[in-house]
């Protein structure tokens, strides 16, 4: 599959916390050169804002940004430095004689939004820098990255915009809610990632069981010397699809049915069985 750079002018501003939250998926995609070539971060038009999508080909995350807007779908390669610049800045710890205080950094040093254009991307702060009046019209941002004019992309360092050739939203109609469900803190699951990396080689971890009273059992494929468990948790009451995802699922299902019907009509017209 090939992708083509999209140089049509546009501007989209999305919440930087979405990029920060999607960071693990975006960084995973940057390492998997052959798994997902379309750009791991995508923005799609939505009646209530812009739909932000991150995927590495194996995991998928969607977030509806109700404050953003985009006229047509775009896919992006976001460099690692840009992704990390979207993380909130930690406060400075000051130690006094008998106490320690965490002092927050000023808002002009905190990321608030990511401005995406056809040529560059910039992390915008929560407020203008005090010297903005002197620096205009240059403006102030925390980090910026330019796109490569030659169309080539180094996946970890370069910013680039593409026209998506795949739409990860098509998987929505294939998701079937199961009769059973597990509720767990994702941070607890990540506690096992290094164990898998050290002892699992190419194997997968399996999480089974788990009720209000029973722990979740953790097994590592092709590693009979390992066993793990996660304490039982209260089952979440969140079982329904979010409204935007439900509407998107139904829309994709209708488009697939319409496409299949048109294909069948063509087959009949051409005399194909």
Secondary structure, DSSP 8 states (H G I E B T S, - for coil): ----B-----EEEEEHHHHHHHHHHHHHHHH-TTT--S-SEEEEEETTEEEEEEE-SS-EEEEEETT---SS-EEEE--HHHHHHTS----EEEE-SS-EEEE---GGGSEEEEEEESSEEEEEESS--TTHHHHTTS---SEEEEB-TTS---TTT-BEEE--S--GGGGGGG----SS-----HHHHHTTHHHIIIIITT--EEEEE--SSS-EEEEETT-TT--EEE------S--S--HHHHHHHHHHHHHHHHHHHHHHHHHHHTT--
